[in-house]
Amino acid sequence: MNKTLFRTLCIIGLIVLSYFSWKGQKKQTQQQFAKVKRQNQKALDKTSLPKAPKVEMAQKILMAQCISRGNNSAASNPLNDLNVKSVNTIAQNIHFRRNGETYRLRKFIEDGKEGSYEKLVFYKEDPDGFARIVAIPKEDEVNPTDETLKKYLRGGKIIYEEGDYQAQTNKGEVLFTLQQGQLTKTLGLSVCP
């Protein structure tokens, strides 16, 4: 009888020890998960989203465009009297990779029945590199915030960013595109002869 009682107590002891060991591992796993989640959130908070260039930056970008076309003398540079008054974002694209797949966020100005608003479209590239629209909730699609963009970027690595901008100047309107901060296209006002 003592042997049976001893075995029963040993089995109960092992079950209790296993339970507390499992519970300790579960708590440690939850703490590690919470730590990784905090680190990911900190990294996401540091993710810089493309912004419209400031007026001074737009002035420098347009000046660089003229200089690259050979208009580097002060007398022949029409930008000496060009003043950028404001810069607005027309559209921005963020290309990124997550889990080996390529995605794109596109935020642009959409004209609606009740006026203009910002619209967000989320794309996933198929195996042929063609962007396919992925459905997103309506509240994410209309007038998206930076937090909304970061939500879609979570866990991804930005490949490159590009933006289309409109600059109002004292000589008219200039439309330009920046890719990774470099000017790739200008439209509208011919500021450089």
C-alpha positions in Angstrom: 0.0 0.0 0.0 2.8 2.4 0.8 4.3 1.7 -2.7 1.1 2.6 -4.4 0.7 5.8 -2.3 4.3 6.7 -3.1 3.9 6.2 -6.8 0.6 8.2 -6.8 2.3 11.1 -5.0 5.3 11.0 -7.4 3.0 11.1 -10.4 1.0 14.0 -8.9 4.3 15.8 -8.1 5.5 15.3 -11.7 2.2 16.7 -13.0 2.4 19.7 -10.7 6.1 20.4 -11.7 5.2 20.0 -15.4 2.3 22.4 -15.0 4.4 25.1 -13.4 7.3 24.5 -15.9 4.8 24.9 -18.8 3.2 28.0 -17.2 6.7 29.6 -16.7 7.6 28.9 -20.3 4.3 30.3 -21.5 4.9 33.5 -19.5 8.4 33.8 -20.8 7.2 33.3 -24.4 4.5 36.0 -23.9 7.2 38.4 -22.5 9.4 37.7 -25.5 6.5 38.2 -27.9 5.6 41.5 -26.1 9.3 42.6 -26.4 9.5 41.8 -30.1 6.1 43.6 -30.6 7.5 46.7 -28.8 10.7 46.6 -30.9 8.7 46.3 -34.2 6.5 49.2 -33.1 9.6 51.3 -32.4 11.0 50.4 -35.8 7.7 51.2 -37.4 7.5 54.6 -35.6 10.9 55.4 -37.0 9.7 54.6 -40.5 9.7 57.9 -42.4 7.0 58.3 -44.9 7.6 60.4 -48.0 6.5 64.0 -47.5 6.1 66.9 -49.9 9.5 68.7 -50.2 9.6 72.0 -48.4 9.6 75.2 -50.4 13.4 75.6 -50.0 14.0 72.1 -51.1 11.8 72.5 -54.2 13.7 75.7 -55.1 17.0 73.7 -54.9 15.6 70.8 -56.9 14.5 73.1 -59.7 17.8 75.1 -59.6 19.7 71.8 -59.9 17.5 70.9 -62.9 18.6 74.2 -64.7 22.2 73.7 -63.8 22.2 70.1 -65.1 20.9 71.6 -68.4 23.9 73.8 -68.6 22.4 77.1 -67.3 25.0 77.5 -64.5 25.9 81.2 -65.0 24.1 83.6 -62.7 23.2 85.9 -65.5 21.5 83.2 -67.7 19.8 81.3 -64.8 16.1 82.1 -64.9 15.8 80.7 -61.4 17.4 83.8 -60.0 14.0 85.4 -59.9 11.9 82.2 -59.5 10.3 81.9 -56.1 8.6 78.7 -55.1 5.5 79.7 -53.0 4.1 76.4 -52.0 4.5 72.6 -52.7 1.6 70.1 -52.6 1.7 66.3 -52.9 -0.4 65.0 -55.8 0.5 61.3 -55.3 3.0 59.1 -53.6 4.0 55.5 -54.1 5.8 53.3 -51.6 7.2 50.1 -53.0 8.2 47.5 -50.3 8.9 43.8 -49.7 7.4 41.6 -47.0 7.8 37.9 -46.7 9.5 37.6 -50.1 6.6 39.4 -51.9 6.5 42.9 -53.4 3.8 45.4 -52.5 2.9 49.0 -53.3 1.0 51.6 -51.5 -0.3 54.5 -53.7 -1.9 57.6 -52.1 -3.3 60.2 -54.4 -5.8 63.0 -54.8 -9.2 61.7 -56.0 -12.0 63.9 -57.3 -15.3 63.0 -55.8 -18.9 64.3 -55.9 -18.4 66.2 -52.7 -14.9 67.5 -53.6 -11.3 66.1 -53.6 -10.0 63.6 -51.0 -6.9 61.5 -50.6 -7.3 57.9 -51.6 -5.2 54.9 -50.7 -4.8 51.8 -53.0 -2.9 48.7 -51.9 -1.2 46.5 -54.6 0.5 43.2 -54.5 2.7 42.2 -57.5 1.9 38.8 -59.1 4.7 36.5 -60.3 5.0 38.4 -63.6 5.5 41.7 -61.7 2.1 43.1 -62.5 0.5 45.0 -59.7 -2.9 43.6 -58.6 -5.2 45.6 -56.4 -5.8 44.2 -52.9 -9.1 45.2 -51.3 -8.7 47.2 -48.1 -11.3 48.6 -45.7 -13.1 51.7 -46.8 -11.9 53.6 -43.7 -8.3 52.9 -44.7 -9.0 53.9 -48.3 -10.4 57.4 -47.8 -8.1 60.1 -46.4 -5.5 57.7 -44.9 -3.4 58.8 -42.0 0.3 58.1 -41.5 -0.7 55.4 -39.0 -2.8 53.8 -41.7 0.2 53.7 -44.1 2.5 52.4 -41.4 0.0 49.6 -40.7 0.3 48.3 -44.2 4.1 48.7 -44.2 4.5 46.8 -40.9 6.9 43.9 -41.3 8.1 45.1 -44.7 11.2 46.8 -46.0 10.8 49.8 -48.2 12.4 49.3 -51.7 11.9 52.8 -52.9 9.6 55.8 -52.7 8.4 58.2 -55.3 6.2 61.2 -55.3 4.5 63.6 -57.7 4.4 67.2 -56.5 3.0 70.5 -57.6 5.0 73.7 -56.9 3.3 77.1 -57.2 5.9 79.7 -58.3 5.8 83.4 -59.1 6.1 82.2 -62.8 3.4 79.6 -62.7 2.9 75.9 -61.8 5.6 73.2 -62.0 4.8 69.5 -61.7 7.7 67.3 -60.7 8.5 63.7 -59.7 11.0 62.7 -57.1 12.2 59.1 -56.7 14.2 58.4 -53.6 14.6 62.2 -53.3 16.1 62.6 -56.8 14.3 64.6 -59.5 13.2 62.3 -62.3 10.6 64.4 -64.2 9.3 67.9 -64.6 6.2 69.1 -66.4 4.5 72.4 -66.9 6.3 75.7 -66.6 9.6 75.7 -68.6 11.9 77.4 -66.1 15.0 76.4 -68.0 15.6 77.6 -71.6 
